[in-house]
Amino acid sequence: MNYVINFSIQNNDEKIVKKNINTKYKNNELSFKYDNESIKITIKKDNIIMYKENNESILTFNFIKNKETESKYFIKSLNFYIDTKIKTNKLEIKKDRLYIEYELYLQDEYSGKFIYEVNIKEV
């Protein structure tokens, strides 16, 4: 089966929307590429793990509703990890839609509120 996704990520300053991105969707795992970024989203019963990699960095976020989780942000050029925390305020996991509202903290400093939405469609 083939799948496409539409997704958006929004913060206080901007909203990025990408449409009709071909994706692999198997064993509750989405994987796709866009704008030189590789993304893998693992969907579990009560949480979502997102792994993003591009030329500059690697991010690993673990979203659990109403929980604060430690995450990883690795800057390749510096060979350096930045302490990152995610507070997931809203998490909806459905067969054809993922919705995440979260706050990001870099080295215990508030970095902003984000909304990440993924709509999955079989084609």
Secondary structure, DSSP 8 states (H G I E B T S, - for coil): --EEEEEEEE-SS-EEEEEEEEEEEETTEEEEEETTEEEEEEE-SSEEEEEEE-SSEEEEEEEETT-EEEEEEEETTTTEEEEEEEEEEEEEEETTEEEEEEEEEETTEEEEEEEEEEEEEE-
